[in-house]
Amino acid sequence: MARPLSARRGAGRIGTVARVGGGVGGPYWLFLDRTGILSGIAARFSLIRMNAPDTPHSPYSEPHEQSPASPWMTRLNLRDRLALACLLHSTRPRLLFVSLAIGGGTEKHVQDLTHLLADRCEVLILRPGGEGRVLLEWSRGVEVLRIGFTLPDEWEALCQGLQGLEIARVHFHHLLGHFQCIARLPDRLGVPYDFTLHDYFPICPQFNLTRVDGRYCGQPDRHGCQACLSERPAPWAMDITAWREFFGRLLQGAERVIGPSWDVIERTRGYLPQARYIHLPHPEWREIKVLVLGRLSLAKGGKQLESCARDAAARQLPLVFRVLGSAAYRETDLSERDLPWSFSGVYEDRQLARLIAAEQADLIYFPAQWPETYSYTLSAALRSGLSIVAPRFGAFEERLAGYPRAGFVAWDAAPAVVNDLLLAVAGQIPEPTDGTEDHSLLSPHAYLDRYTAGIEMVPPKLRAVTSERLDEWLQIGRSASNRAADDGNPSDRAAWLVPVEARLNDASPEAEPLMRSVIAAWQAERDTEHAALCERLSHRDRQVRDQTTLIEALRVELSERDKTIRALYDSTSWRMTRPWRWMGWTLRRLKARLDRF
């Protein structure tokens, strides 16, 4: 049951509180302010841990109808609710990408574009989920949100939820595997949309213009296409005419139909001429390969290079480290898949020049931590003609003094400083194309400028709440935070809470205290779960000790019985009765045979 939250200092109600779940230490409640409640999700909300909300002293005593947000929120656990709260309180415009569920070039472009827009927009992705479901996904750092909807039964919940999220624009990347109604989302949300031609799906249900044997179909007339569909029916049970009419309307309504090549644009335009086509090649990230030469010991800079690789991974830098050689220190874990480094293994000196040329690297880095006296690998690097980054230390500074493509860094420089210098030195190499129509490649920045040019990115509406009306529920949030601090050690937080708290910088000022209270409540519950797990582990340890004691006692008893048996076998009476035992065994076998006859 949702209950109204009244302002402490005056008449009127500032919002609604709805119970959305329970946990250790009390239920969780959802605050919905009066900026508007939409079925499926609230336009603004924060989760608050409250203590005994139904007590006589609670301000939530007036009856109120069930909040329409509750059915949506019951899909989510606490962590998903926190992610949704962070999304709702972000001031960035929200875009919805409609894509497919399989990988390939479409998925790569969707992920690249999502990463490219991360500083400007919140990108949600809608994918087919199988078995009549669609999945709505959003992530930013450690915050991950996934909500499933069964269509067509939950079509209204999906639409109203997206309206609550204030989607500013829809971008169709693919409709393969989706319900036909997904194409109506822009009209339902009242927002503009784009369509990217990743293949020929709008004109051919087979999407790659091939026959059953996998060869190009030659783009036959309507009768030839219909004959193909008789063997391989189109989704949504359409014939080729209905198919192209459907996508003709969809593409004609798009503000932009983006084609990564002129060929796909012209082939599609031949069937669907009314759309507004633009040529916009996919963005290409240029990875910078950094070579490190020789056997990598601690003195040769093994730990330094590992730290640089970790910094590159953490900051998502386009750096890839390739070691021509092997690691010679045991502390490293070469199996870490997330680090952008690899090792070629041991080589012979006469092979080094050929290996350097085969790698086609951008530059060579020497992470040495001691003052080298000469360095034969530096000689090989000089002969390669590649840019070289080395410490201003030992023989490096002397031998590189007249080399025109050298960069120097302190031997103990921080990994971020080293990586920034590597990027700067690599920047001396000509960049890819500048993004004009005469080129087939676009740099990420050129793509972003053209993608966002001329379109309106509408941020969500953030309505301020007066401090008087905010005071009471902020006080609740503070008390929840204080209780969480009393229950556990605030300094011993889960690792993922640090980046979540950093995201508070993106939240509205009114949201920050409540979001902090959610984090504190989550931490308190995790501390309680941790204590319970520790108690279970202690109980299991006691059980293991008891079983170990029992096993040891049985082992001693078994040893004693073995001694008794050996003493019996060695006794005089046992040896004297051996013929009688043999005779008895023989008679028993003879009797068994006679009984069978």
Buried (B, 14 or more C-beta within 10 A) or exposed (E): EBBBBBBEEEEEBBBBBBBBBEBBBBBBBBBBBBBEBBBBBBBBBBBBBBEEBEEEEBBBEEEBEEBBBBBBBEBBEBBBBBBBBBBBBBEBBBBBBBBBBEEEEBBEBBBBBBBBBBEBBBBBBBBBBEEEBBBBBBBBEBBEBBBBBBBEEBBEBBBBBBBBBBBBBBBBBBBBBBBBEBBEBBEBBEBBBBBBBBBBBBBBBBBEBBBEEEEEBEBEEEEEBBEBBEEEEBBBEBBBEEBBEBBBEBBEBBBBBBBBBBEBBEBBBEBBEEBBBBEBBBBBEEEBBBBBBBBBBBEBBBBBBBBBBBBBBEEEBBBBBBBBBBBBBEEBEEEEEEBBBEBBEEBEEEEBEEBBEEBEBBBBBBBBBBEBEEBEBBEBBBEBEBBBBBBEBBBBBEBBEEBEBBBBBEBEBEBBBBBBBBBEBBEEEEEBBEBEEEEEBBBBEBBBEBBBEEEEBEBBEBEEBEEEBBBBBBEBBBBBBEBBBEBBEBEEBBEBBEEBBEBBEBBBEBBBBBBBBBBBBBBBBBBBEEEEEEEEEEEEEEEEEEEEEEEEEEEEEEEEEEEEEEEEEEEEEEEEEEEEEEEEEEEEEEEEEEEEE
